[in-house]
Amino acid sequence: MSKMLFLLLGVLASVAVAGASAQTLYRCGNTFSQTPCGEGAREVRAAGVAQPVVPPPLAPIDKKRETDLAARCIHAIRTIPSWKDRDSLKIAVPERATAGVARDVEGRRIAVVPWYGQVNAKNSYGGYTGDKMANCYFDSTESRIVDLFIAP
């Protein structure tokens, strides 16, 4: 069930990114239009409009690399956020997404490779709070983790 949820989230994120494409505008004197308005029409680009980021298709990886990347993701989940009791964390082995996505990282939109996992942590009373989504986002070459998301 959780694998289907993660797959669905990945597909929804990809669809949301696909709909965010820029349109061509034409300038005719002091007016602008989405269609050419005559021989004097000039194509213009709006300043500050980012071109959509299209993630590359994910190539299969060998088992050794998959194990290494999953371990790096687990290490990031364990060490980056502040936890009440790091040693008691229960972290499910993250799984690589079937497709890359675009994500805003440090103020810019980049193509990333998501790894979806779950973490269960203890609260201040010493009880486990239940599984939470824990996603690692690697850069498109999967050489480093560029973002980490832990569901609240």
C-alpha positions, -999 to 999 in steps of 0.1 A, spaced: 0 0 0 28 25 9 46 17 -24 15 26 -43 11 59 -23 47 69 -31 43 60 -68 11 80 -69 28 110 -53 57 108 -78 32 107 -108 12 136 -94 44 157 -89 55 149 -125 20 159 -139 21 192 -119 55 201 -133 44 192 -169 16 218 -167 39 247 -158 52 256 -193 59 291 -206 38 306 -234 50 327 -264 39 363 -264 39 388 -293 42 425 -290 22 447 -314 30 484 -307 19 489 -270 -2 457 -267 6 421 -262 -11 390 -276 -7 352 -275 -12 352 -313 8 371 -339 -11 404 -346 3 414 -379 36 417 -398 51 440 -372 46 415 -343 77 406 -323 81 375 -302 90 384 -266 99 365 -235 87 377 -201 116 385 -178 118 361 -148 98 333 -164 117 301 -158 117 275 -185 102 242 -173 127 216 -160 122 182 -176 137 155 -156 157 129 -176 144 93 -177 160 72 -150 183 45 -161 184 12 -142 211 10 -116 229 -21 -103 222 -37 -69 254 -25 -53 248 12 -63 212 9 -52 223 -4 -17 249 24 -14 224 51 -23 197 37 1 223 37 29 233 73 21 196 83 23 192 64 56 222 82 70 208 116 59 174 108 75 191 98 108 215 127 110 201 159 93 168 165 112 167 170 149 152 140 166 143 134 202 161 100 202 182 93 171 192 58 183 156 46 184 146 56 149 130 29 128 138 37 92 124 16 63 148 10 35 141 38 9 132 28 -26 142 47 -58 114 63 -77 106 50 -112 109 86 -127 127 118 -119 108 149 -108 115 186 -108 118 202 -73 126 237 -60 160 234 -42 177 265 -27 156 289 -48 158 272 -82 140 244 -99 161 214 -107 157 178 -119 161 153 -90 158 116 -84 135 109 -54 141 80 -30 109 73 -9 112 59 26 94 60 60 106 68 95 91 61 129 105 82 157 99 84 195 82 115 209 90 133 242 70 106 262 91 78 247 63 64 225 66 59 188 46 84 167 39 62 137 54 60 102 61 93 84 71 99 49 109 105 46 121 114 11 157 120 -1 162 139 -33 194 132 -51 207 154 -79 201 141 -115 234 121 -115 226 107 -80 260 119 -67 247 139 -38 215 145 -17 202 180 -25 171 180 -4 154 160 24 117 159 32 103 145 65 65 147 68 54 166 98 
